[in-house]
Amino acid sequence: MLSGLLWCVCGAHVRSNGSQGEPPHPMVIHPTRDCPEWGERRTWPMSWFEDRIGAQVKGIRVDARTIAAVVAAVTATPTTPTPIDTGRQRRSLALEHAAGSLTDSAYMAAAERLRRVEAPQQPMERFDAAEVVERLRALPAMWQRAEPDERRVLAHAIYDRIEVRGAAFAAVHLTPDALALGRDLAMPPSVAGVSRGGLEPPTK
């Protein structure tokens, strides 16, 4: 579900195609063995991250205050987004690809995402406020009903980058479309389980 979205705070792309145990269950793995930001343990269960990201999406609440903020945001004068510096991400991808920790297809997909971010960005279009609010209301139930492949599509439509430090979430960055649709205003301000001091990592 989160393939391609997880990054260590050191700037390295966290692989999400590992497996462990019997029967095998999906794992995420840091590409380097000695990252001081990641900690001693190199792998964590993918479900640990998926469950908490899913809880953030299902935690969307569209009350009167949120509706007012969303309507104000989507009806404001469109502006041109600030360009994003992707140089460090590109260098990290190239190093991982050269080291063999990223497949050719994964490298090309990540490079294409960066290319789209770097492309000249047009002023953001206006959206129909009532439609935006309705879509926000429907999103938690849509996520709950979605099959795994559908959740992956939704996750990639909402999240542009998820930064982690081992099992702890450091930051989440939404896609330009998700921001334009006011999803940042309706979602819980932090990933479920994350406090100022981080969170307790899984035991398995």
Salt bridges, closest charged atoms under 4 A:
GLU37 OE1 - ARG165 NE 3.13
ASP104 OD1 - HIS97 NE2 2.63
GLU112 OE2 - ARG115 NH2 2.75
GLU112 OE2 - ARG116 NH1 3.77
GLU118 OE1 - ARG90 NH2 3.02
GLU131 OE2 - ARG135 NH1 3.83
GLU163 OE2 - ARG161 NE 3.14
GLU163 OE2 - HIS173 NE2 3.09
